[in-house]
Structure formats: C-alpha cells, structure tokens
C-alpha cells in the first residue's frame, strides 16, 4: 500500500494555508495581515501595483486554527471529489476565479478586510450538488443546500460579527454558476464509456 497525492490542487492549497498559519504563529505574527488580506474599500491603493495580488492571496491567510479548520473541513472533504470529477486544472481555475471575484467585490463594497478561504469552501459546497447531474438540470439537493447555507448568510450579512458572509454568498453563487454551466464532469463521461 502506498500514499497517493490524489488531489494535487486541493492538497497543495491546504498545505500552503497551513504553512502560512504556522509561519504566523512561529515567526511572523503580521504575515497574514500584511500579505494575505484584502483591505476594505477605503484602504485599497488602486495606484499601487503590489496591492493587486492581495485580491487573490487572501484565500491563503486565516486568522487562527479554528478559522482554518472550519474552511479546510469542507475543502478537504469536497475538493478531492470535485477534482476527480472536473479535473485539477478546472478546480484550480474555479478556485482562482472565486478568490479574485470575492477580493474585487470586497474592495469595491465591503467596509471590512477579507481573509480566508470560506468563499472557496462555499463554491465547493454548492458545486458538489451538481456533480451527478446533466446539463439544464437543477438538483433538489442544490436547492436544499442553497437554503441551508446561503439563506443563513443573507440574514446575517448585516451583522458585525467579523465573518465574511459576503464571501460566502459570492462563493455560493460562483459554485452554483460553475455547476450549472460547466460541461459534464470528467468522471461521469469516463464511467459511461467503460460500462
């Protein structure tokens, strides 16, 4: 029996997040706030070219171990399955797109800085409900997940609780759009040709 690096994008992403948090606690307490955080709209320097990587890098930074574990529990549970179905390249594109969109919208509209990968977690949660459907189908499980996860965030979006409800909503919308408009997952077409 041997170990297999079965989901390279998901596992590498998780490993980078863990390393950054370890660096924060062991050596550089300000690493997350300096390099892995999107500032609120009033603090983003549009003229500074070094500010633009933060629009994506924020997904690698987390405030503490609880924050990291709450996001990674979904990402590590769903990521490998989605990566097997859609392929590593497509999952990487989806993660990058979600990070960029949540970062840009945070800079445009939010009064709070943004850190963490909850947008990616919500993308994967909603995307996972589409993995066993064909095009132009909306699964009932998607509707239930949408109501359970996103309705709660819509209600709480106006509370000041330091949770990025905005990123959850954007991630959920991204996962929904990816799931509905993406071509049939790779695994399903491979299974049909082999049976």
Helices and strands as residue ranges (DSSP letters): H 8-26, H 31-35, G 41-43, G 49-51, H 54-57, G 58-60, H 65-86, H 88-109, H 118-128, H 140-145, I 146-150, H 151-156, H 165-181, H 186-194
